[in-house]
Amino acid sequence: MLVLWDYALNAVSYCFRFIKWLISVPPIPVVRCLKLLRRNTPRTFPFEDKLMCSLWQQEISSFGAMKLACTEGEGALTIMRRERQK
């Protein structure tokens, strides 16, 4: 029954933005202004290792090269690079 509700809400959310806004989880910032925001980091697994692995995959060497990192609803990390100064 729960699976049917999930499927129905997902189908309706594609048609109506308000429903999508109600049921979606906003991205949660975990790194901002070169600081790791510990209160926003998940406590269930070694998050810092996952963050450093994601930085390595995107060829970012340190926190200084990134502008913002957020966790998405499914636990995926989104990393925004800092613009290079000319």
ZIMO-V743078 format. One record per residue. RES is the residue in one letter. PSI is psi in degrees with one decimal (none if undefined). Layout:
# ZIMO-V743078
res-><RES/RES>
psi-><PSI/PSI>
This chain:
# ZIMO-V743078
res-><M/L/V/L/W/D/Y/A/L/N/A/V/S/Y/C/F/R/F/I/K/W/L/I/S/V/P/P/I/P/V/V/R/C/L/K/L/L/R/R/N/T/P/R/T/F/P/F/E/D/K/L/M/C/S/L/W/Q/Q/E/I/S/S/F/G/A/M/K/L/A/C/T/E/G/E/G/A/L/T/I/M/R/R/E/R/Q/K>
psi-><-40.5/-37.7/-39.0/-41.3/-43.2/-46.0/-44.1/-44.5/-38.4/-41.5/-42.4/-34.5/-24.7/-26.1/-33.9/119.7/-34.6/-42.1/-41.2/-39.4/-37.4/-40.4/-9.6/152.9/125.9/154.3/141.4/119.6/134.3/-21.3/124.8/137.0/45.0/16.8/139.2/120.9/93.4/-30.9/-20.6/-5.8/140.7/144.5/1.4/-16.2/166.5/89.3/-37.8/-36.6/-42.2/-39.8/-47.4/-35.6/-41.5/-38.6/-42.6/-40.8/-32.2/11.6/43.3/126.2/-27.2/176.1/-27.1/-22.4/-3.1/148.1/-44.2/143.2/133.3/149.6/136.7/179.2/-36.1/0.0/-1.3/150.9/134.8/126.6/129.2/126.7/150.5/138.5/137.6/138.2/140.4/none>
